[in-house]
Amino acid sequence: MKHRSKDFNEVIVTIGDNLTRANFADEFGGIAKMAKLIHPSAVVSRLANVLPGTVVMAKAVVNPYATVEANVIVNTSAVIDHDCKVHEASHISPGAILAGNVTVGSKSWVGLGAKLLEGVTIGDGVIVGAGSVVTSNFPDGVLLTGIPARVKRQI
């Protein structure tokens, strides 16, 4: 791929697929400065830490002491409450809610309207199905669905 990074001050990769986004971000990150984009209607606390390569969409909320690592998508109207940690290259879908002190592993995907209750940790490469409610911790590489969420299968 021919790069024209000298033509740009900063770049951002917003491909929806977590693995593809992470790979492109790694490639571009070596040759260009990564931007972060925060929509004007999003609310991001001055006490939150949002790292470069991340996009925070319209009406999303990132509350105090939350950390959103590099190359994350915080989609429309998603909520990341206080003291949460969203690891690199994850995707928090529209309307998803992370209660306080939640940890989302790297390259995980929290589906449309899903809810993760206070203090829950999900591992790397986890998919939380749309509308699911996660009430306990789960390891790496599982697909979670339901209310309460249960492991549907390994991925």
Secondary structure as the mmCIF struct_conf table of DSSP 4:
data_model
#
loop_
_struct_conf.conf_type_id
_struct_conf.id
_struct_conf.beg_label_comp_id
_struct_conf.beg_label_asym_id
_struct_conf.beg_label_seq_id
_struct_conf.end_label_comp_id
_struct_conf.end_label_asym_id
_struct_conf.end_label_seq_id
HELX_RH_3T_P HELX_RH_3T_P1 SER A 5 ASP A 7
BEND BEND1 ASN A 9 ASN A 9
STRN STRN1 VAL A 11 VAL A 11
BEND BEND2 GLY A 16 ASP A 17
HELX_RH_AL_P HELX_RH_AL_P1 ASN A 18 GLY A 29
TURN_TY1_P TURN_TY1_P1 GLY A 30 ILE A 31
BEND BEND3 ALA A 32 ALA A 32
HELX_LH_PP_P HELX_LH_PP_P1 LYS A 33 LYS A 33
STRN STRN2 MET A 34 MET A 34
HELX_LH_PP_P HELX_LH_PP_P2 ALA A 35 ALA A 35
STRN STRN3 LEU A 37 ILE A 38
TURN_TY1_P TURN_TY1_P2 PRO A 40 SER A 41
STRN STRN4 VAL A 43 VAL A 44
TURN_TY1_P TURN_TY1_P3 ARG A 46 LEU A 47
BEND BEND4 ALA A 48 ALA A 48
STRN STRN5 ASN A 49 VAL A 50
TURN_TY1_P TURN_TY1_P4 PRO A 52 GLY A 53
STRN STRN6 VAL A 55 VAL A 56
TURN_TY1_P TURN_TY1_P5 ALA A 58 LYS A 59
STRN STRN7 VAL A 61 VAL A 62
TURN_TY1_P TURN_TY1_P6 PRO A 64 TYR A 65
STRN STRN8 THR A 67 VAL A 68
TURN_TY1_P TURN_TY1_P7 ALA A 70 ASN A 71
STRN STRN9 ILE A 73 VAL A 74
TURN_TY1_P TURN_TY1_P8 THR A 76 SER A 77
STRN STRN10 VAL A 79 ILE A 80
TURN_TY1_P TURN_TY1_P9 HIS A 82 ASP A 83
STRN STRN11 LYS A 85 VAL A 86
TURN_TY1_P TURN_TY1_P10 GLU A 88 ALA A 89
STRN STRN12 HIS A 91 ILE A 92
TURN_TY1_P TURN_TY1_P11 PRO A 94 GLY A 95
STRN STRN13 ILE A 97 LEU A 98
TURN_TY1_P TURN_TY1_P12 GLY A 100 ASN A 101
STRN STRN14 THR A 103 VAL A 104
TURN_TY1_P TURN_TY1_P13 SER A 106 LYS A 107
STRN STRN15 TRP A 109 VAL A 110
TURN_TY1_P TURN_TY1_P14 LEU A 112 GLY A 113
STRN STRN16 LYS A 115 LEU A 116
TURN_TY1_P TURN_TY1_P15 GLU A 118 GLY A 119
STRN STRN17 THR A 121 ILE A 122
TURN_TY1_P TURN_TY1_P16 ASP A 124 GLY A 125
STRN STRN18 ILE A 127 VAL A 128
TURN_TY1_P TURN_TY1_P17 ALA A 130 GLY A 131
STRN STRN19 VAL A 133 VAL A 134
BEND BEND5 SER A 136 SER A 136
STRN STRN20 PHE A 138 PHE A 138
BEND BEND6 ASP A 140 GLY A 141
STRN STRN21 VAL A 142 THR A 145
TURN_TY1_P TURN_TY1_P18 GLY A 146 ALA A 149
STRN STRN22 ARG A 150 GLN A 154
#
